[in-house]
Amino acid sequence: MAEAGAGIPSVLAIETAQMSSWPSISSAIDGTWIARLARGYTRRSNSVNFLDPGDGDNAEERVGRMADLFLLNSREPVCRITPLTPVPVIVELARQGWEHEGDTHVLAMTLGEGFPEPAGLKLYDATDRNWLEAVGDLAEMDKRPREIMAVLVGLIACRQAGVVIRDPEGDPVAAALAVVSGGIACFHNVVVRADRRGQGLGRAVMQAALNWTIEAGARQASIQVVAENTPARRLYASLGFSHTYDYHYARQ
């Protein structure tokens, strides 16, 4: 089993691992501020991220430059506010009236021996159309989000696996993306078919994903979950994840 509580990675380690595990298509850097752009697919890859709480000089000017950069790329300016965000930035965003939204919990755990393998497990390279189609169908994605997701997955430089649970007829019922970055396991696109939720498939696909990351050399794990998603929070807690820190978005 996995064990929680000891050796939890730092906020900086989690943040950099998560950014590497879910890349942007383009980016711009101002000191330790990173503007990430990915054609609007997710806010994580379409926001300004901050990696040093001490890098808050000239906040008004730099926030303005970042906002202009997003508008130049036809994107709404968004900042991701974590414990690493400099206080002068938070003050400046409040002064300008940026809106608070998207409260999210970041959970982490240390990894042990793993879990029993679920039935119907299939592992793919995440660029494999079998995984891409499974996730797209399970999440009921339209054509454009599927296309952008395929581009983003193709940009992942770290070790990754597309995890799918299939029913006896071979149809996908749950899926997840597992990535190992900096020794930390990261998970994205965790989804269960709508008519099969509440049947333990979320647990099954996460156990399979955790097992793969352990075999791939991860010793710690992290996952992000929207604060209002109570069922997911309960599932991850039961697997051994514990609350580490929170973040939210500020939208102009």
Buried (B, 14 or more C-beta within 10 A) or exposed (E): EBEBEEEBBEBBBBBBBBBBBBBBBEBBEBBBBBBBBBBBBBBBBBBBBBBEBEBBEEBEEBBBBBBEBBEEBEBEBBBBBBBBBBEBBBEBBEEEEBEEEBEBBBBBBBBBEBBEEBEBBBBBEBBBEBBBBBBBBBBEBEEEBBBBBBBBBEEBEBBBBBBBBBBEEEEBBBBBBBBBBBBBBBBBBBBBBEEBBEEBBBBBBBBBBBBBBBEBEBBBBBBBBEEEEEEBBEBBBEBBBEEBBBBBBBBB
